[in-house]
C-alpha cells in the first residue's frame, strides 16, 4: 500500500479493485490507477507531503480499523485514548490531518498530471480510456469511494466534477510546452 493509498482510505475495500473496474465497465483499469496517482499528486500539491508523524498516525488508524472521520469526532468530543491524543499532537494537530481535495481541485490536478505525463498526447490517451469530460473523472472517483478505495467528505458529490473545464480547451488550446529557460 502506498502512502497516498493509506491516506485516502476510509475503510477496507469491499471488493477487489478489478471488480470495481468491471462493475463500472466504462473505463479500463489503467484509467483508475491513473486517477489514484493523480489524487496523490493533487494532495501533495495542495497540502504538501505528509510528515512521518502523519504517516505513523495513518498507519495506526489502519491497524486499528478506525477511519479519520471517527478519529476527528472522538477528538472533538474529547473521547480520545492517550495513544491517539499523543499521535495527533505529534502529527501537528487535528487540522493537519484533513488532506481533502475537492472535485474541482482534483479535476484540475488530473489535467496537470496528465499534461506532465503525456504532454500534447494527454487528451488522446484519456479519450482512448473513454474519458472525454471531467464528469468521467468523477465517475471513476465515486466508484472507488463506494468501494472503499478513496474517501469523500459528506458534502462531496458527483456533480462537483461536472463541466469543470472543456477538454479541448484545457488539453489542446491552453497547453504550452514547458520551457526551463525564458527568452
N, C-alpha and C positions, 0 to 999 in steps of 0.2 A: 504494500500500500504506500502510495506516495504521500508526501507532506500535504499536498493540495487535496488529495482524496480524503485524508483524515480530517482536515479542516472542514471539508464540505459535507461530510456525512452527519446526518442527524440520527439515523437508525441503521441497523444492519439491513443490507439489501434483501428484499423479499423474494427475488428471483435472480437467476444468473443473467449477467449482462447481455449475453447473446439472445436470451429470451425477450428482454426489453426491446432490443433491436427488431426481433422477429415480430413482436406484438404490434409495434408501430408500423412496420412493413413498408415504410416510405423512403427511408434513408439507409445507406449502408453503415456497417459498424464503424468504418473509418470516420464517418461524419460525427458519430457520437464521441469517439475518442478525441477528435479534433476539438469539439466543443468543450470537453472536460479540460483539455490542455489550455484552451483559450480562457476558461474560467480561472485557472491557476494564474495565468498571465494577468488577467484583469484584477484579481485580488492583490497581487503583488504590486501592480501599477498604482492602484488606488490606495491601498493600505500599507504598502511596503512589505518586506519579507517578515515572516514570523520569527519571533525570537526563540531561542532554545527553551526558555521558560514557558512560552505559549505552547510550543510543541509538546513539552512534557505534560502540560495540563490536558491538551487534546488526547494524548496517549492515555492518561489516567481516566478521562471520560470514556474513552473507547473500552478500556479494560473493565470498567465498572458498568458499562452499557447505560450511561447517562447522557442524554442529549444536552446540548448547550442551553437550550431554552429552559429545561428543567433546572439547570445549574443557576441561571440568571434569576429565575423565580425564587429559588431557595435563598439566594443571596439577598434579594430584595425583601424577603420575609424574615431574614435573619436566622434561617434554619440550616446553616451550613455546618458540616463537620469541621473540626480544626484542620484536618488534612486538606480539604478543599479550600478553606479560607487562606491557608498559607500558600497554596498553589496559585490562587488568584492574585494574592499580593505579589508573589514572585513574578507573575506574568505581567505585572504593571497595572492591575486593577480590572474590574469587570468591563469597563468601557473598551478596553483594548482587545477584547475577545470577539466583539462583533465585527466580522470581516465581510459583511453583506455587500453584494453588488447588485444594483437594480437591473431590470431587464434592459433599460436604455443604455446604462453603462456597459453591460455585458455585450450588447449588440455592437456598440462602437469599438469595444476592445476586441471582439471577434474580427471585425473589419481590419483593425490594425494588425492583429496577429496574422491574419490571412495574407495581408499585403507584405508583411515582413517575410513570411514563409514562401510565398509564391509570386510576389510582385504582380505584374500585369496579367498573370495567369490565374489570379485568385478567383475571379468571378467564374471562370471556366471550370476550375476544379469544383467549386461549390455547386455550380449548375449540374455538373456530372453526378454529384451526390443528391440531386433533386432539391437543392437549397436555392431558392430563387427570390426569397424575401426574408426580412427579419423575423417574421412570424414563424418561419421554419426553424430558426434558432430556438424560439420559444417552445415549439412542439418537441424538439429534442430535449431541451432543459426540463420541461414538465414531465416528460416520460421518465427521465432519470429521477426527478423529485418523487414522483408517485411510486417508484420502485426502491427508494432509499439510497440512491447513489449521489444525490445532491439534496440540499435543503432550500427552503424558501421561508420568507417572513410571512406572517398572516395576511399582510396587505398585498403581497405579490400575486400577480395574475398573468395568464397567458396574454391578455390584452396589452400588457406592458411592452410586449415585443412587436406590436402591430405598427407597421409603417414608420419605423424609427428612421430609416433612410431608404432612398431608392438605390437599388443595386447598381444600375448602370452609372448613375452619377457618382456614387461612393467608390466604386471599384475601377471605373474606367476614366470618366471625365475629370474627377478630382484627384486622381492618383498622380503623384510626381515621383520620379525616380530619385531615391535618396542620394545625396551628394555629401561626401565628407568635407569637401572644401567649398568655400563660397568664392565666386568670381567677382 
